[in-house]
Amino acid sequence: MALVETRYEHIVLDDAGVPHIDGTTMKVIELVLESTAYGWSPEELHFQHPYLTLGQIHSALAYYWDHKDALDQDIARRRAQVEELRRVTPPAPFVARLKAQG
């Protein structure tokens, strides 16, 4: 996969234009979703992901805030895909048996 450097020191774009933290497989969106879902500060994100530096975390969050509209649209698109998959995928037999048991 070819990576394109950005003006953000720790952020690169993959072939599809998805921002990643350089040297990792962590997408900026994944870090942002953890931050918003759990209310985690950069320090807590660092505690949860000790392989990331605070510089990488702050750079990812800065990238998000500078590209918020586009990344929020990507998040919404991904959520819609998940909901569509949930809608069209039948429940696993085990789940159906559990639901039948009450």
N, C-alpha and C positions, 0 to 999 in steps of 0.2 A: 504494500500500500504506500503510495507516495504521500508525503506530508508537505504542507505549505506553511512556512512560518508566518506569523502575524506580527503586528506591532506590540503584542502582549508577550512579554519575555517567556512565559511558560506555556503558551497556548499555540497549538498547531491545528490546521484544518486537514481532514482526510480527503480522499478523492471525491467524496460526496459533499464536501464543504461542512462537515460536522466538526465542531471544535472539540479537541481533546487536550488533556494536560500532557505536555511533552514528556516522553519517556515512560508513559503509563498507558493503560487501556481505559482510563477514567475519562468519560465524556463530561464536558462542562455541565450539561443538562442533568446528569446523574447527581453531581455534587449540589447543584442548585435545588433539585427536588428534595434531597435529604435536608438541606438547610431550611427549606420552607415547610416541609412536612413535619419535621421534628423540632423546628425552632432552634436549630443548632447554630452556634456562633462559629466563627473561623477556628477558634481554639478547640471547640468540641469536634468540629470536622477533622481537625488535626489529630485529636485523641482517637477518633474512630478510624482514621486512615493514617497511621503513623508513617507510612511510606511517602506521604505527601508533605512537602514543606509548607510552612505558613505562607511563604512567597508564592508557591504554586496555587494555594487555595485562594489567596487574595487576588491573584491575577485572574483566576477562573471567575470569581465573583465580579471583578471589575469588567471582564469581558461580557458576562451576563447583563450587567446593568447598562453597558454601552450598546448592547444588541437585544435589549429586553423584548421589544415587540416581535422580532423575528423568532427568538427562542421560545417565547410564550406561544406563538402560533405553532411551532414545532411540537411543543408539549401537548397542546390541545389536539393536534393531529394524531399524535401517538395514543393519547387517551381514547380518542374516537375509534382508532383501530382496535384497541383492546376491547372496548365495549362491543364492537361489531363481532369480534371473534367470540366473545362470551355469548352473544346472542345466537350465533349460528352453530356453535359447537355444543353437541349434546353432552350432558353431564356424564362423568365416568360412572360405570356400573356400581362401583363402591359407593360413590356419593348418592346415587339414586337409592341404593339399599338403605343407607343411613337415613335419608329423608323419609323413606317409606316406614321406617321404624319409629319415626317421630323424634 
